[in-house]
Every structure is written in C-alpha cells, then in structure tokens.
Amino acid sequence: MSKLSLYFHTVRHLRLVQIAYQLRNRLPRKAVRPPTHEGRRKVLSAWHPGPRRAQSLFEDGRARFLQVERQMDGPEGWSDQTFGMLWLYNLHYFDDLMCAKGKSPERHNLQEQWILRWVLQNKQGSKPGWDAYPTALRLVNWVRASLEGFRLSTAALDSMALQAEHLSKRLEYHLLGNHLLANAKGLIFAGLFLQGPAADRWFKRGMRLAKKELREQILQDGGHFELSPMYSAIIHEDVLDIIQILRVYGRAVPKRWLKMAQVMGNWSRVMLHPDMQIPFFNDASFGIAPSFADRMEYANALGITPPQEPQDGIQSLENSGYHRMQQGEFVVLADTAAVGPAYQPGHAHADTLSFEMSWCGKRVFVNTGTSCYGDERQRSYERSTAAHNTVCVNGMDSSEVWGGFRVARRATVKDVHVSQSEVGDVIPAWRLSASHDGYFRLPGLPVHQRSWALGKQHLVVDDVIQSTGAWGTAVARLQLAPQVRADDPGWKPSPKLLHLGDLLTEVVDSLRDRAEQKQLTLTLTTDSACRELIADHFSLHTVVQNLVLNAVNYTQEGSIQVESSTGASGIVCIAVRDTGPGIDPEALPHIFERFFRGDIAHSRASGGTGLGLAIVRNLLRRMGGRISVRSEPGVGSEFLVELPTNPTRRLPTT
C-alpha cells in the first residue's frame, strides 16, 4: 500500500485541534520564564502512600528499566537514543522515588543526587526530558515523594515551578488521549503543592482539563477508551491519586470521580487472568502499571468499595468490547473491541477477535505483548495480526498499523452475540460470537467471523471467512505462553478408578442436542461386563468427546453409534461409528500425523475441539492405549479406542 494512502486513512480520523497543534509544534517556541512561587502549600491531612515501584536508580550512575540496565556516564545519557525512547522516558519519570525499598538515609541521599543531576544536566526544552508527558509524570513523583517525607531542595522546588510553567505551555493537544490526562494530573499536583498565583493557575487549568478528559476517556463500564489493560491500570491509579491530593489540600472531590474509581476497579478485576496479571491486548506489558492488588489496597485506604470476584459465565464489558468467559478451570478473555478512539489509536494493535486463555490457574494462550516503542521492526511485529491469537488473511493485518503509533484503515466489529447453551455442562455452556470487516479491502471482500464456546472441559473456537469471491489463504494462530509446550514429554496421566458407562453417558448426553439439530441419531450401547477401569478421567473424556464431536460435525445424515465392549485379555474397547463421508484410502494412513492436511482427513483431524486426531492418539499412548480407524468413502468410518484395564500395562501401538 502506498504511503499516500496510509497517510490519508490515518489523517482523516484526526481532530482539527490535533492537526493545528501538530503544525504549531513545528514552529520555534520561546523558553518560558521561571515563575515565582511561595514555597510549599500547607497540607490539611496526611498523604497515604500508593503503589510502590521497583528500584530503578543505583549508585555509580546505573539505571534499570524494562529489564535493561544502562550506565549513565555523563549528561548525554539523558538523551542517548541508543537506549530506546521508552527506556529514556522511564528514566525521566523518577518512579524510583516510589521505590518499595523504603526511605533509608542512603536511598534518600542517592535519590537527591539523581534529582540534582537531572536539574543541572537537562536544560529547559531538551528532549526527551522536557517533553510534556515525562514532565507531568516527574512532577507527580516529586510531589508524592515530598508528601511522603522526601526532602526536596530549593533547586528542586524552583525546577518544579519551571517545569509546571513549561508544561502549561506545552499541553499535548496534538496527541490528546492519556497524554493530555497525564498533563492535567501534573498541573493539579504542581498547582496544589506550590503556592502563588502561577500555582493557582496551573491547578485551575489542570482541573478543567481533568474534568473534560475523564468524562470522555473513562467509559461507563470502567475501561479507558484507548482499550489497553495496561493504560487502564495506570489511569486508575491516576484517578486515585487525584482524589487523594484534592483531599490532602482540602479541595472538593467530584462525586462522580469516586464512583468512577470504583467502576474502574471492577473493570480491572474482570480483565485479569487467574494469575492476577493483565492480558496483552493492544499495548500491554508486565512491570509498567501498578498491580491490581496494589491498586486495590490503595483504593481501600481511600474508602473506595472493592470489586466482587468474577463468577462462572460471561461478563461482557460492553462499552469496551471485552468479554470474560469463565467456566470451571477455564478463563477466556476475548477481544471484540474497536481499535480505540478514532482520533487516537496510537496504542492499538491489529488484534481484533483475538483472545487469551488460562487453564487451572496458568496461562496457556497469550498474545505477544509489547516490549518496545522504538525498534521499528520489533514494534511493527508486536502490533501485527500475526502476533495475536486471531486470523490473518493473505498475510495482511486486520487493521493497518504502521509507523509505530499510527493506524490507517481499521477493523470494525459487528454482530456481537452472547448466549448460554442448553446442551449441558461440557460442550458448550457459554457462547460468544462476532465478526469484523478489517479484510473487506482485500479481493473477495472477506469478513472474519469467530465464535468461542466454553464448557467446563473444553474451549471450542470456530473461525469462518465469508466472501463474495476468491480471497486467498487464512492462518489462525495460537501463541503459547512461555511456560507452555504443545506436547510436554514430561506430562503423565493421573489414573483413577472411574465408571466407564457414566463417562460415556456424560459425553453422549452433552452432544445429543447438537446431533438432533442435524436430525442425526446418536446412540450409546455399554457392555455391562465393563463397568469400571483405571484411567485418567480428563484424558479419556477428551478422547471420546473429540471423536464423537467429529462424527457429529462431519456426518450430514444417518447415525452415530458409540459402543463399549470388553476385548480379549482385559482390554476395554470404545467404538465410534458414523455414516459420514468417510476418508480417502490414500489419506487414511496419515490422519493421526501432526499437521497432516488431506482434504477430508484434515477436516476430520482438526475437529471441533481443536485437539486433532494426532493429540487424541498421543493421549491414548500416554495412557497405554491405542486407536485405529476403518473407513469407506461414502459409507462411513469407525474409530476404535483400546485401553488396558490396568494402567501399568501398555498395548502395542498401531
């Protein structure tokens, strides 16, 4: 796509004020004069410390951010572009003043030295230290530290006044969004902390901005309108901070801000994995925003009602476009959201209809997340559709992300539906579906439709590409969490005594309605001589369910029969027979192979659960069993599972 087209489809969404300030910022700007101030303003109540940060500033000029440690040898270190812009911004925030290590005299002296060094080595207007965003965050940190007992020198106080005046003349109207809200917070903090006419002016302007921006940026469900869980957490802390500093200096707190802080906490809780960490939708990373636990402790100290724990079912954050599906040991976080506000999608990724999943308290499927803002190739990949658990058509992105923080044509989500199935407690109990038109610009006008169906035992993800003509290829990716292997050689089944008839009945009953919807007859015949066996319940349930579900999905008319029997030498047999299309004889020897892509065989191997026949065979081998198949095209197929009644015995593989 041409650069001209990218620019056109990006700029057409901007507000006039953004364009005007983009032009204004390219003109020479005079340095502001140092304002007069009357020192610190008297507080009316004590400041309660908020969330702590990791230590980031060390002796001998060392600094560590984003797991990268650098040596700051001279003034040039404050602006060394080889460090990366995100790393440099963090350097100028002074989050170290909120360090969890406490306020020992040694730490205090070290932090004083870093502040003095910043004041002496960063002249007004130098980049990136005097950019509006790091200036606002630095002002807040210096104020918070002082309210917690940190001694700010006269030079630091004078510098704060100059920084606040500079910030008031450099508000980020060219960006808007979370940057402008951070600017407002910086002005509020500086305006309350210092005394004098200039400080009063900063405070009034900051409050006007905060009221306007919070009204627009915080959605009714509590999410931040840029739709990044990380930035939502950051801004949740911002709201708590503003509430507290208004109280500390005896100023009125708008009632709706108190309610807003509570709803933002609710949103944050819904959007957490069981490990209590955020998902990776849009720009998101660990270690940047304060943790949920720390924010809840802070909110509780301010008298904000804590959120309730999520329950099984679907919780839809309708204004944000995110959904939490929870059932048994499964938690699925699904994205049917827009890319963000039309005029500010800078933190958006091409992740429409992506999802993350945890099982038994651990992450299984995750998006890639964000590791940098500067490296063009890495940044481009991390924002791409290929870096997320969704579908990529013809190698294109669902939204045209480019230039680090820009988006041209964007995917629009449509037809979002949430429902509860009556099928039972296995397949499926809760269903979410949606579609998007992000690929409508491609030949054939393809539209991606996705549904998630979650039961207590399985997650079923179904993708369909609808089009008016030929559209090429589609790839659905599932990105595994770092600690997860697709096939863990160290995994061992946990055999226990189980009633085979009960297990088979549970599976068949859960799929009976689905079979009847297709006018198929689904029957179960159990052998009374084979009542009990010792096996891994979850693995055997998964095997049988996958086979029966495959039969239901790919049989168009006729019947499916499930039958258990006892074979020779104490072998338990489970047969699944169908009157489906059958499997081509040339494909038959390969259907249990990984990644085999025969036509009919591949459609059967992929199945409804997403496990595939290769994994079915692998599960049976782990349990000492085996699987075989007989099939005749046009007549049907029979899959035969054989298991030893004693798990210490292993059957020869076929």
Buried (B, 14 or more C-beta within 10 A) or exposed (E): EEEEEBBEBBEEBBBEEBEEBBEEEEEEEEEBEBBEBEEBBEBEEEBBBBBBBEBBBBEEBEBBBBEEEBEBEEEEBBBBEEBBBBBBBBBBBBBBBBBEEEBEEEBBEBBBEBBBBBBEBBEBBEBBBBBBBBBBBBBBBBBBBBBBEBEBEEEBBBBBBBBBBBBBEBBBBBBBBBBBBBBBBBBBBBBBBBBBEBBBBBBEBBBEBBEEBBEEBBBEBBBBBBBBBBBBBBBBBBBBBBBBBBBBBEEEBBEEBBEBBBBBBBBBBBBBBBEEBBBBBBBBBEEBBBBBEBBBBBBEEBEBBEBEEBEBBBBBBEBBBBBBBBBBBBBBBBBBBBBBBEBBBBBBBBBBBBBBBBBEEEBBBBBBBBBBBBBEEBBBEBBBBBBBBBBBBBEBBBBBBBBBBBBBBBBBBEEBEBEEBEBBBBBBBBBBBBBBBBBBBBEBBBBBBBBBBBBBBBBBBEEEBEBEEEBBEBEEBBBEBEEBEEEEEEEEBEBEEBEBBEBBBBBBBBBBBBBEEEEBBBEBEBBEEBBEBBBBBEBBBBBBBBBBBBBBBBBEEBBBBBBBBBBEEEBBBBBBBBBBBBBBEEBBEBBBBEEBEBEBBBBBBBBBBBBBBBBBBBBBBBBBBBBEBBBEBEEBBBBBBBBBBEBEEEBEEE
